Amino acid sequence: MKLRDDRLRLIMRIIKENRISSQEALLGELVKQGISVTQATLSRDLKLLKVGKVSDGWNGYYYTLPESDVPPDIQRTFIQDLQRGFLSLDFSGQIGVIKTLQGHADSVAFAIDRFNLDCILGTIAGDDTIFLVLKEENGPEDLIRYLGSFMPDLEL
């Protein structure tokens, strides 16, 4: 299961960071990253991620990810990543610091970013620490309320 989840995350990153116009081009990018997958598996992955194609305005189309609709299977994976690596959360004003298990900060920050929370401006991940900045109109309780919905023991 871990390999599939890693592959799905990589596909999302490639689509987000590049203008990918075909499955062949996406397969090529995956190969560059050391991932070998069949066209049929890639097709299923794109369907699971609800990837669509939009016009580039000239003469072609490229893949795009849904902005606000994280597929339930993937959202469950993100929640598991967060729960698996999360240790603590502290705030100083609008800046939050999340401590994670060694090597988990990247996957926890990625999960938080994919939740598309309106209260967070952004995250920066190290190896075991994540800095996050809340929007001025939001307080720590907004983030805690959301994260607490699937991490009931969460508190400041």
Buried (B, 14 or more C-beta within 10 A) or exposed (E): EEEBBBBBBBBBBBBEEEEBBEEEBBBEBBEEEEBEBEEEEBEEBBEBBEBEBEEEEEEEBBBBBEEEEBBEEBBEBBBBBBEEBBEEBEBEEBEBEBBBBEEBBBBBBBBBBBBEBEBBEEBEBEEBBBBBBBEEEBBBEBBBEBBEEBBEEBEE
